[in-house]
């Protein structure tokens, strides 16, 4: 990481929770699909980044 003082795992996790809340508020599955895709990408990034931090 270039800036080790930033808790990147916590930042990604909070964004994921924000997306989940937005998805739950959506009435349309079509509208929620874009957010769901973004959530899956963030989940993958979170796993990749945080697994490295734990080592």
mmCIF entry with sequence, helices, sheets and N, C-alpha, C, O atoms, coordinates in Angstrom:
data_MODEL
# 
_entry.id   MODEL 
# 
_entity.id                         1 
_entity.type                       polymer 
_entity.pdbx_number_of_molecules   1 
# 
_entity_poly.entity_id                      1 
_entity_poly.type                           'polypeptide(L)' 
_entity_poly.nstd_linkage                   no 
_entity_poly.nstd_monomer                   no 
_entity_poly.pdbx_seq_one_letter_code       
;(UNK)(UNK)(UNK)(UNK)(UNK)(UNK)(UNK)(UNK)(UNK)(UNK)(UNK)(UNK)(UNK)(UNK)(UNK)(UNK)
(UNK)(UNK)(UNK)(UNK)(UNK)(UNK)(UNK)(UNK)(UNK)(UNK)(UNK)(UNK)(UNK)(UNK)(UNK)(UNK)
(UNK)(UNK)(UNK)(UNK)(UNK)(UNK)(UNK)(UNK)(UNK)(UNK)(UNK)(UNK)(UNK)(UNK)(UNK)(UNK)
(UNK)(UNK)(UNK)(UNK)(UNK)(UNK)(UNK)
;
_entity_poly.pdbx_seq_one_letter_code_can   XXXXXXXXXXXXXXXXXXXXXXXXXXXXXXXXXXXXXXXXXXXXXXXXXXXXXXX 
_entity_poly.pdbx_strand_id                 A 
# 
loop_
_entity_poly_seq.entity_id 
_entity_poly_seq.num 
_entity_poly_seq.mon_id 
_entity_poly_seq.hetero 
1 1  UNK n 
1 2  UNK n 
1 3  UNK n 
1 4  UNK n 
1 5  UNK n 
1 6  UNK n 
1 7  UNK n 
1 8  UNK n 
1 9  UNK n 
1 10 UNK n 
1 11 UNK n 
1 12 UNK n 
1 13 UNK n 
1 14 UNK n 
1 15 UNK n 
1 16 UNK n 
1 17 UNK n 
1 18 UNK n 
1 19 UNK n 
1 20 UNK n 
1 21 UNK n 
1 22 UNK n 
1 23 UNK n 
1 24 UNK n 
1 25 UNK n 
1 26 UNK n 
1 27 UNK n 
1 28 UNK n 
1 29 UNK n 
1 30 UNK n 
1 31 UNK n 
1 32 UNK n 
1 33 UNK n 
1 34 UNK n 
1 35 UNK n 
1 36 UNK n 
1 37 UNK n 
1 38 UNK n 
1 39 UNK n 
1 40 UNK n 
1 41 UNK n 
1 42 UNK n 
1 43 UNK n 
1 44 UNK n 
1 45 UNK n 
1 46 UNK n 
1 47 UNK n 
1 48 UNK n 
1 49 UNK n 
1 50 UNK n 
1 51 UNK n 
1 52 UNK n 
1 53 UNK n 
1 54 UNK n 
1 55 UNK n 
# 
_struct_asym.id          A 
_struct_asym.entity_id   1 
# 
loop_
_struct_conf.conf_type_id 
_struct_conf.id 
_struct_conf.pdbx_PDB_helix_id 
_struct_conf.beg_label_comp_id 
_struct_conf.beg_label_asym_id 
_struct_conf.beg_label_seq_id 
_struct_conf.pdbx_beg_PDB_ins_code 
_struct_conf.end_label_comp_id 
_struct_conf.end_label_asym_id 
_struct_conf.end_label_seq_id 
_struct_conf.pdbx_end_PDB_ins_code 
_struct_conf.beg_auth_comp_id 
_struct_conf.beg_auth_asym_id 
_struct_conf.beg_auth_seq_id 
_struct_conf.end_auth_comp_id 
_struct_conf.end_auth_asym_id 
_struct_conf.end_auth_seq_id 
_struct_conf.pdbx_PDB_helix_class 
_struct_conf.details 
_struct_conf.pdbx_PDB_helix_length 
HELX_P HELX_P1 AA1 UNK A 8  ? UNK A 25 ? UNK A 8  UNK A 25 1 ? 18 
HELX_P HELX_P2 AA2 UNK A 29 ? UNK A 54 ? UNK A 29 UNK A 54 1 ? 26 
# 
_struct_conf_type.id          HELX_P 
_struct_conf_type.criteria    ? 
_struct_conf_type.reference   ? 
# 
loop_
_atom_site.group_PDB 
_atom_site.id 
_atom_site.type_symbol 
_atom_site.label_atom_id 
_atom_site.label_alt_id 
_atom_site.label_comp_id 
_atom_site.label_asym_id 
_atom_site.label_entity_id 
_atom_site.label_seq_id 
_atom_site.pdbx_PDB_ins_code 
_atom_site.Cartn_x 
_atom_site.Cartn_y 
_atom_site.Cartn_z 
_atom_site.occupancy 
_atom_site.B_iso_or_equiv 
_atom_site.pdbx_formal_charge 
_atom_site.auth_seq_id 
_atom_site.auth_comp_id 
_atom_site.auth_asym_id 
_atom_site.auth_atom_id 
_atom_site.pdbx_PDB_model_num 
ATOM 1   N N  . UNK A 1 1  ? 0.845   -1.179  0.000   1.00 0.00 ? 1  UNK A N  1 
ATOM 2   C CA . UNK A 1 1  ? 0.000   0.000   0.000   1.00 0.00 ? 1  UNK A CA 1 
ATOM 3   C C  . UNK A 1 1  ? 0.890   1.242   0.000   1.00 0.00 ? 1  UNK A C  1 
ATOM 4   O O  . UNK A 1 1  ? 1.922   1.292   0.669   1.00 0.00 ? 1  UNK A O  1 
ATOM 5   N N  . UNK A 1 2  ? 0.468   2.219   -0.753  1.00 0.00 ? 2  UNK A N  1 
ATOM 6   C CA . UNK A 1 2  ? 1.256   3.437   -0.837  1.00 0.00 ? 2  UNK A CA 1 
ATOM 7   C C  . UNK A 1 2  ? 1.082   4.333   0.383   1.00 0.00 ? 2  UNK A C  1 
ATOM 8   O O  . UNK A 1 2  ? 2.016   5.025   0.790   1.00 0.00 ? 2  UNK A O  1 
ATOM 9   N N  . UNK A 1 3  ? -0.122  4.320   0.969   1.00 0.00 ? 3  UNK A N  1 
ATOM 10  C CA . UNK A 1 3  ? -0.396  5.138   2.148   1.00 0.00 ? 3  UNK A CA 1 
ATOM 11  C C  . UNK A 1 3  ? -0.855  4.187   3.257   1.00 0.00 ? 3  UNK A C  1 
ATOM 12  O O  . UNK A 1 3  ? -2.048  3.910   3.382   1.00 0.00 ? 3  UNK A O  1 
ATOM 13  N N  . UNK A 1 4  ? 0.073   3.697   4.048   1.00 0.00 ? 4  UNK A N  1 
ATOM 14  C CA . UNK A 1 4  ? -0.279  2.674   5.050   1.00 0.00 ? 4  UNK A CA 1 
ATOM 15  C C  . UNK A 1 4  ? -1.163  3.180   6.185   1.00 0.00 ? 4  UNK A C  1 
ATOM 16  O O  . UNK A 1 4  ? -1.737  2.374   6.916   1.00 0.00 ? 4  UNK A O  1 
ATOM 17  N N  . UNK A 1 5  ? -1.286  4.507   6.351   1.00 0.00 ? 5  UNK A N  1 
ATOM 18  C CA . UNK A 1 5  ? -2.100  5.054   7.434   1.00 0.00 ? 5  UNK A CA 1 
ATOM 19  C C  . UNK A 1 5  ? -3.599  4.951   7.162   1.00 0.00 ? 5  UNK A C  1 
ATOM 20  O O  . UNK A 1 5  ? -4.406  5.075   8.083   1.00 0.00 ? 5  UNK A O  1 
ATOM 21  N N  . UNK A 1 6  ? -3.976  4.726   5.904   1.00 0.00 ? 6  UNK A N  1 
ATOM 22  C CA . UNK A 1 6  ? -5.393  4.631   5.562   1.00 0.00 ? 6  UNK A CA 1 
ATOM 23  C C  . UNK A 1 6  ? -5.855  3.184   5.778   1.00 0.00 ? 6  UNK A C  1 
ATOM 24  O O  . UNK A 1 6  ? -5.301  2.263   5.178   1.00 0.00 ? 6  UNK A O  1 
ATOM 25  N N  . UNK A 1 7  ? -6.855  2.984   6.620   1.00 0.00 ? 7  UNK A N  1 
ATOM 26  C CA . UNK A 1 7  ? -7.367  1.619   6.859   1.00 0.00 ? 7  UNK A CA 1 
ATOM 27  C C  . UNK A 1 7  ? -8.252  1.177   5.693   1.00 0.00 ? 7  UNK A C  1 
ATOM 28  O O  . UNK A 1 7  ? -9.478  1.217   5.789   1.00 0.00 ? 7  UNK A O  1 
ATOM 29  N N  . UNK A 1 8  ? -7.626  0.756   4.594   1.00 0.00 ? 8  UNK A N  1 
ATOM 30  C CA . UNK A 1 8  ? -8.334  0.476   3.341   1.00 0.00 ? 8  UNK A CA 1 
ATOM 31  C C  . UNK A 1 8  ? -9.415  -0.589  3.512   1.00 0.00 ? 8  UNK A C  1 
ATOM 32  O O  . UNK A 1 8  ? -10.480 -0.490  2.901   1.00 0.00 ? 8  UNK A O  1 
ATOM 33  N N  . UNK A 1 9  ? -9.157  -1.592  4.325   1.00 0.00 ? 9  UNK A N  1 
ATOM 34  C CA . UNK A 1 9  ? -10.165 -2.640  4.528   1.00 0.00 ? 9  UNK A CA 1 
ATOM 35  C C  . UNK A 1 9  ? -11.431 -2.058  5.151   1.00 0.00 ? 9  UNK A C  1 
ATOM 36  O O  . UNK A 1 9  ? -12.542 -2.422  4.764   1.00 0.00 ? 9  UNK A O  1 
ATOM 37  N N  . UNK A 1 10 ? -11.265 -1.168  6.102   1.00 0.00 ? 10 UNK A N  1 
ATOM 38  C CA . UNK A 1 10 ? -12.423 -0.539  6.747   1.00 0.00 ? 10 UNK A CA 1 
ATOM 39  C C  . UNK A 1 10 ? -13.168 0.378   5.782   1.00 0.00 ? 10 UNK A C  1 
ATOM 40  O O  . UNK A 1 10 ? -14.396 0.455   5.817   1.00 0.00 ? 10 UNK A O  1 
ATOM 41  N N  . UNK A 1 11 ? -12.435 1.062   4.932   1.00 0.00 ? 11 UNK A N  1 
ATOM 42  C CA . UNK A 1 11 ? -13.050 1.952   3.944   1.00 0.00 ? 11 UNK A CA 1 
ATOM 43  C C  . UNK A 1 11 ? -13.884 1.140   2.958   1.00 0.00 ? 11 UNK A C  1 
ATOM 44  O O  . UNK A 1 11 ? -15.022 1.502   2.658   1.00 0.00 ? 11 UNK A O  1 
ATOM 45  N N  . UNK A 1 12 ? -13.321 0.044   2.455   1.00 0.00 ? 12 UNK A N  1 
ATOM 46  C CA . UNK A 1 12 ? -14.045 -0.811  1.509   1.00 0.00 ? 12 UNK A CA 1 
ATOM 47  C C  . UNK A 1 12 ? -15.260 -1.431  2.178   1.00 0.00 ? 12 UNK A C  1 
ATOM 48  O O  . UNK A 1 12 ? -16.337 -1.480  1.584   1.00 0.00 ? 12 UNK A O  1 
ATOM 49  N N  . UNK A 1 13 ? -15.099 -1.903  3.404   1.00 0.00 ? 13 UNK A N  1 
ATOM 50  C CA . UNK A 1 13 ? -16.213 -2.509  4.126   1.00 0.00 ? 13 UNK A CA 1 
ATOM 51  C C  . UNK A 1 13 ? -17.361 -1.521  4.336   1.00 0.00 ? 13 UNK A C  1 
ATOM 52  O O  . UNK A 1 13 ? -18.528 -1.877  4.168   1.00 0.00 ? 13 UNK A O  1 
ATOM 53  N N  . UNK A 1 14 ? -17.036 -0.301  4.698   1.00 0.00 ? 14 UNK A N  1 
ATOM 54  C CA . UNK A 1 14 ? -18.095 0.695   4.915   1.00 0.00 ? 14 UNK A CA 1 
ATOM 55  C C  . UNK A 1 14 ? -18.808 1.016   3.615   1.00 0.00 ? 14 UNK A C  1 
ATOM 56  O O  . UNK A 1 14 ? -20.020 1.235   3.617   1.00 0.00 ? 14 UNK A O  1 
ATOM 57  N N  . UNK A 1 15 ? -18.080 1.050   2.498   1.00 0.00 ? 15 UNK A N  1 
ATOM 58  C CA . UNK A 1 15 ? -18.710 1.276   1.192   1.00 0.00 ? 15 UNK A CA 1 
ATOM 59  C C  . UNK A 1 15 ? -19.628 0.114   0.836   1.00 0.00 ? 15 UNK A C  1 
ATOM 60  O O  . UNK A 1 15 ? -20.691 0.317   0.249   1.00 0.00 ? 15 UNK A O  1 
ATOM 61  N N  . UNK A 1 16 ? -19.221 -1.102  1.188   1.00 0.00 ? 16 UNK A N  1 
ATOM 62  C CA . UNK A 1 16 ? -20.050 -2.271  0.922   1.00 0.00 ? 16 UNK A CA 1 
ATOM 63  C C  . UNK A 1 16 ? -21.363 -2.199  1.706   1.00 0.00 ? 16 UNK A C  1 
ATOM 64  O O  . UNK A 1 16 ? -22.426 -2.506  1.167   1.00 0.00 ? 16 UNK A O  1 
ATOM 65  N N  . UNK A 1 17 ? -21.288 -1.796  2.975   1.00 0.00 ? 17 UNK A N  1 
ATOM 66  C CA . UNK A 1 17 ? -22.499 -1.675  3.785   1.00 0.00 ? 17 UNK A CA 1 
ATOM 67  C C  . UNK A 1 17 ? -23.417 -0.583  3.243   1.00 0.00 ? 17 UNK A C  1 
ATOM 68  O O  . UNK A 1 17 ? -24.640 -0.715  3.271   1.00 0.00 ? 17 UNK A O  1 
ATOM 69  N N  . UNK A 1 18 ? -22.812 0.490   2.752   1.00 0.00 ? 18 UNK A N  1 
ATOM 70  C CA . UNK A 1 18 ? -23.595 1.571   2.147   1.00 0.00 ? 18 UNK A CA 1 
ATOM 71  C C  . UNK A 1 18 ? -24.318 1.073   0.890   1.00 0.00 ? 18 UNK A C  1 
ATOM 72  O O  . UNK A 1 18 ? -25.489 1.390   0.681   1.00 0.00 ? 18 UNK A O  1 
ATOM 73  N N  . UNK A 1 19 ? -23.628 0.303   0.064   1.00 0.00 ? 19 UNK A N  1 
ATOM 74  C CA . UNK A 1 19 ? -24.243 -0.264  -1.135  1.00 0.00 ? 19 UNK A CA 1 
ATOM 75  C C  . UNK A 1 19 ? -25.368 -1.230  -0.779  1.00 0.00 ? 19 UNK A C  1 
ATOM 76  O O  . UNK A 1 19 ? -26.421 -1.226  -1.417  1.00 0.00 ? 19 UNK A O  1 
ATOM 77  N N  . UNK A 1 20 ? -25.143 -2.057  0.241   1.00 0.00 ? 20 UNK A N  1 
ATOM 78  C CA . UNK A 1 20 ? -26.190 -2.993  0.669   1.00 0.00 ? 20 UNK A CA 1 
ATOM 79  C C  . UNK A 1 20 ? -27.455 -2.252  1.105   1.00 0.00 ? 20 UNK A C  1 
ATOM 80  O O  . UNK A 1 20 ? -28.568 -2.664  0.777   1.00 0.00 ? 20 UNK A O  1 
ATOM 81  N N  . UNK A 1 21 ? -27.278 -1.172  1.837   1.00 0.00 ? 21 UNK A N  1 
ATOM 82  C CA . UNK A 1 21 ? -28.417 -0.381  2.277   1.00 0.00 ? 21 UNK A CA 1 
ATOM 83  C C  . UNK A 1 21 ? -29.150 0.216   1.079   1.00 0.00 ? 21 UNK A C  1 
ATOM 84  O O  . UNK A 1 21 ? -30.380 0.237   1.047   1.00 0.00 ? 21 UNK A O  1 
ATOM 85  N N  . UNK A 1 22 ? -28.393 0.699   0.095   1.00 0.00 ? 22 UNK A N  1 
ATOM 86  C CA . UNK A 1 22 ? -29.009 1.263   -1.104  1.00 0.00 ? 22 UNK A CA 1 
ATOM 87  C C  . UNK A 1 22 ? -29.754 0.201   -1.902  1.00 0.00 ? 22 UNK A C  1 
ATOM 88  O O  . UNK A 1 22 ? -30.837 0.462   -2.426  1.00 0.00 ? 22 UNK A O  1 
ATOM 89  N N  . UNK A 1 23 ? -29.181 -0.991  -1.995  1.00 0.00 ? 23 UNK A N  1 
ATOM 90  C CA . UNK A 1 23 ? -29.830 -2.080  -2.728  1.00 0.00 ? 23 UNK A CA 1 
ATOM 91  C C  . UNK A 1 23 ? -31.159 -2.441  -2.065  1.00 0.00 ? 23 UNK A C  1 
ATOM 92  O O  . UNK A 1 23 ? -32.155 -2.666  -2.753  1.00 0.00 ? 23 UNK A O  1 
ATOM 93  N N  . UNK A 1 24 ? -31.177 -2.497  -0.728  1.00 0.00 ? 24 UNK A N  1 
ATOM 94  C CA . UNK A 1 24 ? -32.404 -2.853  -0.009  1.00 0.00 ? 24 UNK A CA 1 
ATOM 95  C C  . UNK A 1 24 ? -33.503 -1.812  -0.203  1.00 0.00 ? 24 UNK A C  1 
ATOM 96  O O  . UNK A 1 24 ? -34.687 -2.137  -0.109  1.00 0.00 ? 24 UNK A O  1 
ATOM 97  N N  . UNK A 1 25 ? -33.118 -0.557  -0.474  1.00 0.00 ? 25 UNK A N  1 
ATOM 98  C CA . UNK A 1 25 ? -34.100 0.503   -0.673  1.00 0.00 ? 25 UNK A CA 1 
ATOM 99  C C  . UNK A 1 25 ? -34.661 0.530   -2.095  1.00 0.00 ? 25 UNK A C  1 
ATOM 100 O O  . UNK A 1 25 ? -35.690 1.162   -2.336  1.00 0.00 ? 25 UNK A O  1 
ATOM 101 N N  . UNK A 1 26 ? -34.012 -0.134  -3.023  1.00 0.00 ? 26 UNK A N  1 
ATOM 102 C CA . UNK A 1 26 ? -34.427 -0.109  -4.428  1.00 0.00 ? 26 UNK A CA 1 
ATOM 103 C C  . UNK A 1 26 ? -35.721 -0.896  -4.620  1.00 0.00 ? 26 UNK A C  1 
ATOM 104 O O  . UNK A 1 26 ? -35.908 -1.972  -4.052  1.00 0.00 ? 26 UNK A O  1 
ATOM 105 N N  . UNK A 1 27 ? -36.592 -0.339  -5.423  1.00 0.00 ? 27 UNK A N  1 
ATOM 106 C CA . UNK A 1 27 ? -37.839 -1.022  -5.773  1.00 0.00 ? 27 UNK A CA 1 
ATOM 107 C C  . UNK A 1 27 ? -37.647 -1.924  -6.991  1.00 0.00 ? 27 UNK A C  1 
ATOM 108 O O  . UNK A 1 27 ? -38.319 -2.945  -7.131  1.00 0.00 ? 27 UNK A O  1 
ATOM 109 N N  . UNK A 1 28 ? -36.741 -1.541  -7.850  1.00 0.00 ? 28 UNK A N  1 
ATOM 110 C CA . UNK A 1 28 ? -36.560 -2.245  -9.112  1.00 0.00 ? 28 UNK A CA 1 
ATOM 111 C C  . UNK A 1 28 ? -35.303 -3.100  -9.086  1.00 0.00 ? 28 UNK A C  1 
ATOM 112 O O  . UNK A 1 28 ? -34.240 -2.647  -8.664  1.00 0.00 ? 28 UNK A O  1 
ATOM 113 N N  . UNK A 1 29 ? -35.434 -4.335  -9.540  1.00 0.00 ? 29 UNK A N  1 
ATOM 114 C CA . UNK A 1 29 ? -34.286 -5.230  -9.620  1.00 0.00 ? 29 UNK A CA 1 
ATOM 115 C C  . UNK A 1 29 ? -33.297 -4.721  -10.663 1.00 0.00 ? 29 UNK A C  1 
ATOM 116 O O  . UNK A 1 29 ? -32.089 -4.916  -10.526 1.00 0.00 ? 29 UNK A O  1 
ATOM 117 N N  . UNK A 1 30 ? -33.805 -4.074  -11.694 1.00 0.00 ? 30 UNK A N  1 
ATOM 118 C CA . UNK A 1 30 ? -32.931 -3.530  -12.741 1.00 0.00 ? 30 UNK A CA 1 
ATOM 119 C C  . UNK A 1 30 ? -32.054 -2.418  -12.170 1.00 0.00 ? 30 UNK A C  1 
ATOM 120 O O  . UNK A 1 30 ? -30.866 -2.349  -12.482 1.00 0.00 ? 30 UNK A O  1 
ATOM 121 N N  . UNK A 1 31 ? -32.623 -1.551  -11.340 1.00 0.00 ? 31 UNK A N  1 
ATOM 122 C CA . UNK A 1 31 ? -31.851 -0.478  -10.724 1.00 0.00 ? 31 UNK A CA 1 
ATOM 123 C C  . UNK A 1 31 ? -30.824 -1.040  -9.754  1.00 0.00 ? 31 UNK A C  1 
ATOM 124 O O  . UNK A 1 31 ? -29.701 -0.543  -9.669  1.00 0.00 ? 31 UNK A O  1 
ATOM 125 N N  . UNK A 1 32 ? -31.207 -2.064  -9.032  1.00 0.00 ? 32 UNK A N  1 
ATOM 126 C CA . UNK A 1 32 ? -30.325 -2.645  -8.017  1.00 0.00 ? 32 UNK A CA 1 
ATOM 127 C C  . UNK A 1 32 ? -29.192 -3.458  -8.625  1.00 0.00 ? 32 UNK A C  1 
ATOM 128 O O  . UNK A 1 32 ? -28.171 -3.678  -7.975  1.00 0.00 ? 32 UNK A O  1 
ATOM 129 N N  . UNK A 1 33 ? -29.361 -3.907  -9.869  1.00 0.00 ? 33 UNK A N  1 
ATOM 130 C CA . UNK A 1 33 ? -28.364 -4.768  -10.496 1.00 0.00 ? 33 UNK A CA 1 
ATOM 131 C C  . UNK A 1 33 ? -27.005 -4.083  -10.604 1.00 0.00 ? 33 UNK A C  1 
ATOM 132 O O  . UNK A 1 33 ? -25.978 -4.712  -10.350 1.00 0.00 ? 33 UNK A O  1 
ATOM 133 N N  . UNK A 1 34 ? -26.987 -2.814  -10.975 1.00 0.00 ? 34 UNK A N  1 
ATOM 134 C CA . UNK A 1 34 ? -25.720 -2.083  -11.091 1.00 0.00 ? 34 UNK A CA 1 
ATOM 135 C C  . UNK A 1 34 ? -25.006 -2.013  -9.734  1.00 0.00 ? 34 UNK A C  1 
ATOM 136 O O  . UNK A 1 34 ? -23.798 -2.232  -9.646  1.00 0.00 ? 34 UNK A O  1 
ATOM 137 N N  . UNK A 1 35 ? -25.763 -1.709  -8.692  1.00 0.00 ? 35 UNK A N  1 
ATOM 138 C CA . UNK A 1 35 ? -25.171 -1.640  -7.357  1.00 0.00 ? 35 UNK A CA 1 
ATOM 139 C C  . UNK A 1 35 ? -24.694 -3.010  -6.895  1.00 0.00 ? 35 UNK A C  1 
ATOM 140 O O  . UNK A 1 35 ? -23.663 -3.125  -6.232  1.00 0.00 ? 35 UNK A O  1 
ATOM 141 N N  . UNK A 1 36 ? -25.447 -4.043  -7.247  1.00 0.00 ? 36 UNK A N  1 
ATOM 142 C CA . UNK A 1 36 ? -25.073 -5.399  -6.865  1.00 0.00 ? 36 UNK A CA 1 
ATOM 143 C C  . UNK A 1 36 ? -23.759 -5.793  -7.528  1.00 0.00 ? 36 UNK A C  1 
ATOM 144 O O  . UNK A 1 36 ? -22.920 -6.446  -6.908  1.00 0.00 ? 36 UNK A O  1 
ATOM 145 N N  . UNK A 1 37 ? -23.580 -5.401  -8.778  1.00 0.00 ? 37 UNK A N  1 
ATOM 146 C CA . UNK A 1 37 ? -22.327 -5.679  -9.486  1.00 0.00 ? 37 UNK A CA 1 
ATOM 147 C C  . UNK A 1 37 ? -21.162 -4.962  -8.819  1.00 0.00 ? 37 UNK A C  1 
ATOM 148 O O  . UNK A 1 37 ? -20.086 -5.534  -8.649  1.00 0.00 ? 37 UNK A O  1 
ATOM 149 N N  . UNK A 1 38 ? -21.381 -3.713  -8.443  1.00 0.00 ? 38 UNK A N  1 
ATOM 150 C CA . UNK A 1 38 ? -20.341 -2.949  -7.754  1.00 0.00 ? 38 UNK A CA 1 
ATOM 151 C C  . UNK A 1 38 ? -20.001 -3.589  -6.410  1.00 0.00 ? 38 UNK A C  1 
ATOM 152 O O  . UNK A 1 38 ? -18.840 -3.615  -6.004  1.00 0.00 ? 38 UNK A O  1 
ATOM 153 N N  . UNK A 1 39 ? -21.008 -4.096  -5.735  1.00 0.00 ? 39 UNK A N  1 
ATOM 154 C CA . UNK A 1 39 ? -20.800 -4.760  -4.451  1.00 0.00 ? 39 UNK A CA 1 
ATOM 155 C C  . UNK A 1 39 ? -19.941 -6.010  -4.611  1.00 0.00 ? 39 UNK A C  1 
ATOM 156 O O  . UNK A 1 39 ? -19.053 -6.258  -3.795  1.00 0.00 ? 39 UNK A O  1 
ATOM 157 N N  . UNK A 1 40 ? -20.194 -6.796  -5.649  1.00 0.00 ? 40 UNK A N  1 
ATOM 158 C CA . UNK A 1 40 ? -19.389 -7.999  -5.896  1.00 0.00 ? 40 UNK A CA 1 
ATOM 159 C C  . UNK A 1 40 ? -17.931 -7.641  -6.181  1.00 0.00 ? 40 UNK A C  1 
ATOM 160 O O  . UNK A 1 40 ? -17.017 -8.331  -5.729  1.00 0.00 ? 40 UNK A O  1 
ATOM 161 N N  . UNK A 1 41 ? -17.717 -6.557  -6.935  1.00 0.00 ? 41 UNK A N  1 
ATOM 162 C CA . UNK A 1 41 ? -16.355 -6.115  -7.221  1.00 0.00 ? 41 UNK A CA 1 
ATOM 163 C C  . UNK A 1 41 ? -15.653 -5.690  -5.934  1.00 0.00 ? 41 UNK A C  1 
ATOM 164 O O  . UNK A 1 41 ? -14.502 -6.060  -5.701  1.00 0.00 ? 41 UNK A O  1 
ATOM 165 N N  . UNK A 1 42 ? -16.347 -4.911  -5.096  1.00 0.00 ? 42 UNK A N  1 
ATOM 166 C CA . UNK A 1 42 ? -15.757 -4.475  -3.825  1.00 0.00 ? 42 UNK A CA 1 
ATOM 167 C C  . UNK A 1 42 ? -15.454 -5.658  -2.916  1.00 0.00 ? 42 UNK A C  1 
ATOM 168 O O  . UNK A 1 42 ? -14.445 -5.660  -2.210  1.00 0.00 ? 42 UNK A O  1 
ATOM 169 N N  . UNK A 1 43 ? -16.315 -6.652  -2.931  1.00 0.00 ? 43 UNK A N  1 
ATOM 170 C CA . UNK A 1 43 ? -16.092 -7.849  -2.125  1.00 0.00 ? 43 UNK A CA 1 
ATOM 171 C C  . UNK A 1 43 ? -14.814 -8.549  -2.560  1.00 0.00 ? 43 UNK A C  1 
ATOM 172 O O  . UNK A 1 43 ? -14.028 -8.991  -1.722  1.00 0.00 ? 43 UNK A O  1 
ATOM 173 N N  . UNK A 1 44 ? -14.604 -8.652  -3.872  1.00 0.00 ? 44 UNK A N  1 
ATOM 174 C CA . UNK A 1 44 ? -13.392 -9.283  -4.389  1.00 0.00 ? 44 UNK A CA 1 
ATOM 175 C C  . UNK A 1 44 ? -12.164 -8.465  -4.001  1.00 0.00 ? 44 UNK A C  1 
ATOM 176 O O  . UNK A 1 44 ? -11.159 -9.029  -3.569  1.00 0.00 ? 44 UNK A O  1 
ATOM 177 N N  . UNK A 1 45 ? -12.235 -7.137  -4.151  1.00 0.00 ? 45 UNK A N  1 
ATOM 178 C CA . UNK A 1 45 ? -11.117 -6.268  -3.781  1.00 0.00 ? 45 UNK A CA 1 
ATOM 179 C C  . UNK A 1 45 ? -10.827 -6.390  -2.291  1.00 0.00 ? 45 UNK A C  1 
ATOM 180 O O  . UNK A 1 45 ? -9.669  -6.501  -1.890  1.00 0.00 ? 45 UNK A O  1 
ATOM 181 N N  . UNK A 1 46 ? -11.869 -6.372  -1.473  1.00 0.00 ? 46 UNK A N  1 
ATOM 182 C CA . UNK A 1 46 ? -11.700 -6.493  -0.027  1.00 0.00 ? 46 UNK A CA 1 
ATOM 183 C C  . UNK A 1 46 ? -10.957 -7.778  0.314   1.00 0.00 ? 46 UNK A C  1 
ATOM 184 O O  . UNK A 1 46 ? -10.026 -7.766  1.120   1.00 0.00 ? 46 UNK A O  1 
ATOM 185 N N  . UNK A 1 47 ? -11.362 -8.871  -0.290  1.00 0.00 ? 47 UNK A N  1 
ATOM 186 C CA . UNK A 1 47 ? -10.702 -10.144 -0.026  1.00 0.00 ? 47 UNK A CA 1 
ATOM 187 C C  . UNK A 1 47 ? -9.235  -10.086 -0.430  1.00 0.00 ? 47 UNK A C  1 
ATOM 188 O O  . UNK A 1 47 ? -8.362  -10.480 0.343   1.00 0.00 ? 47 UNK A O  1 
ATOM 189 N N  . UNK A 1 48 ? -8.956  -9.596  -1.639  1.00 0.00 ? 48 UNK A N  1 
ATOM 190 C CA . UNK A 1 48 ? -7.580  -9.557  -2.153  1.00 0.00 ? 48 UNK A CA 1 
ATOM 191 C C  . UNK A 1 48 ? -6.683  -8.659  -1.303  1.00 0.00 ? 48 UNK A C  1 
ATOM 192 O O  . UNK A 1 48 ? -5.557  -9.041  -0.982  1.00 0.00 ? 48 UNK A O  1 
ATOM 193 N N  . UNK A 1 49 ? -7.160  -7.487  -0.939  1.00 0.00 ? 49 UNK A N  1 
ATOM 194 C CA . UNK A 1 49 ? -6.353  -6.522  -0.202  1.00 0.00 ? 49 UNK A CA 1 
ATOM 195 C C  . UNK A 1 49 ? -6.171  -6.951  1.238   1.00 0.00 ? 49 UNK A C  1 
ATOM 196 O O  . UNK A 1 49 ? -5.059  -6.907  1.763   1.00 0.00 ? 49 UNK A O  1 
ATOM 197 N N  . UNK A 1 50 ? -7.234  -7.359  1.875   1.00 0.00 ? 50 UNK A N  1 
ATOM 198 C CA . UNK A 1 50 ? -7.165  -7.652  3.311   1.00 0.00 ? 50 UNK A CA 1 
ATOM 199 C C  . UNK A 1 50 ? -6.457  -8.956  3.605   1.00 0.00 ? 50 UNK A C  1 
ATOM 200 O O  . UNK A 1 50 ? -5.874  -9.105  4.679   1.00 0.00 ? 50 UNK A O  1 
ATOM 201 N N  . UNK A 1 51 ? -6.491  -9.895  2.695   1.00 0.00 ? 51 UNK A N  1 
ATOM 202 C CA . UNK A 1 51 ? -5.763  -11.142 2.909   1.00 0.00 ? 51 UNK A CA 1 
ATOM 203 C C  . UNK A 1 51 ? -4.263  -10.857 2.908   1.00 0.00 ? 51 UNK A C  1 
ATOM 204 O O  . UNK A 1 51 ? -3.505  -11.509 3.626   1.00 0.00 ? 51 UNK A O  1 
ATOM 205 N N  . UNK A 1 52 ? -3.835  -9.888  2.107   1.00 0.00 ? 52 UNK A N  1 
ATOM 206 C CA . UNK A 1 52 ? -2.426  -9.490  2.070   1.00 0.00 ? 52 UNK A CA 1 
ATOM 207 C C  . UNK A 1 52 ? -2.049  -8.772  3.364   1.00 0.00 ? 52 UNK A C  1 
ATOM 208 O O  . UNK A 1 52 ? -0.971  -8.998  3.913   1.00 0.00 ? 52 UNK A O  1 
ATOM 209 N N  . UNK A 1 53 ? -2.948  -7.902  3.852   1.00 0.00 ? 53 UNK A N  1 
ATOM 210 C CA . UNK A 1 53 ? -2.676  -7.153  5.091   1.00 0.00 ? 53 UNK A CA 1 
ATOM 211 C C  . UNK A 1 53 ? -2.543  -8.067  6.297   1.00 0.00 ? 53 UNK A C  1 
ATOM 212 O O  . UNK A 1 53 ? -1.784  -7.771  7.219   1.00 0.00 ? 53 UNK A O  1 
ATOM 213 N N  . UNK A 1 54 ? -3.273  -9.173  6.299   1.00 0.00 ? 54 UNK A N  1 
ATOM 214 C CA . UNK A 1 54 ? -3.252  -10.085 7.440   1.00 0.00 ? 54 UNK A CA 1 
ATOM 215 C C  . UNK A 1 54 ? -1.964  -10.899 7.511   1.00 0.00 ? 54 UNK A C  1 
ATOM 216 O O  . UNK A 1 54 ? -1.625  -11.419 8.573   1.00 0.00 ? 54 UNK A O  1 
ATOM 217 N N  . UNK A 1 55 ? -1.253  -11.016 6.413   1.00 0.00 ? 55 UNK A N  1 
ATOM 218 C CA . UNK A 1 55 ? -0.039  -11.846 6.388   1.00 0.00 ? 55 UNK A CA 1 
ATOM 219 C C  . UNK A 1 55 ? 1.126   -11.170 7.023   1.00 0.00 ? 55 UNK A C  1 
ATOM 220 O O  . UNK A 1 55 ? 2.216   -11.740 7.078   1.00 0.00 ? 55 UNK A O  1 
# 
